[in-house]
Amino acid sequence: MADMAATLFDDLLSTITDKALRRDVVDRDELLAVLASEDDELLDVVAAAARVRRRFFGRRVKLNYLVNMKSGMCPEDCTYCSQRLGSTAQIMKYSWIDTGEAADASRRAIEVGAKRICLVASGRGPGERDIDRVAGTVAAIKNSAPGVEVCVCLGLLKDGQADRLREAGADAYNHNLNTSADNYAEICSTHTFDDRVATVTEAKTAGLSPCSGAIFGMGESDDDIVDVAMALRDLGPDSVPVNFLIPFQGTPLGGRWELTPQRCLRILAMFRFAFPDVEVRMAGGREIHLRSLQPLALHLANSMFLGDYLTSEGQPGQDDRAMIADAGFVIEGADEPTLPAHRHDLVTLRRRGAGSSTPANT
Ligand code: SF4
């Protein structure tokens, strides 16, 4: 009986892999089956998803670097966030750092291999002066390193703000969906899932490369995980950060440790099958949840953050670079496109203004 179940799973995994390699849509039940796989099947799942990763991204690893331009004091109440309203987490709180400081931090990161700089600020969304300030920072970074990608993450956008960021030279906008629509009220009461969808759509329509992902380890079910993956797929992001909850004391989810390294690998494998040719990024929490299995995750994700996160320390950059080399991967060069040609061309077209006629699922 056990042999028959194993054979059925092998057949299913083979079907899922072939679909992903062809860039066909892997359906909901198939994605759920990846999450429900047994520990005995885990290495088979990783090996299958690794084939998909290699097909579209080879052995390249893209490095991204976060610059936290404004930290803490947010009026929103996202339960997972150390910067939320009422958070007593021990984090640094400051209002906007100046352009020179952000540009210097970016330059140092670029020198050690960062290909994308992510400019992040806490808050519900930017005011007009905030957009001016960030536009100046984008310009300063681009002036000193024209080839670097700059992604901006400022929360919910109002009409016209995405256009202004694109005109300032920003390449991408990050706004995560975080969890499923059904589960969203469990993690936030001050804005909605639909608000987040609207901002990702706004950024994409303005010609910015949409970056949107999720956080896991917040009590969500397998259905929630697949639902948010499918909602993301409908938005057609170019990059998808996969975060694992950093359970800050002083937040409602403080002390919640429900993930295992195996569960994290299944989630990353599921995202690789759902997004075969899209940048899938290991993001916050990888060190504390994947632990000694981090190198295996490189076979699934083609991108990761280098160094620290918004309000917590990551592992030192030299450890990340050593891990990448030891696992047989290479850091992606500044002049190598991250996405395969068919997707890279869409990003260029969107930016030139042809994106409004691009179907959402491309
Ligand atoms: S996730 Fe963003 S919007 Fe939510 S509390 Fe944190 S900084 Fe504020």
Residues whose N, C-alpha, C, O or C-beta is under 5 A from the ligand:
A	BS01	SF4	C74 E76 D77 C78 C81 Q83 R84 S122 G123 R124
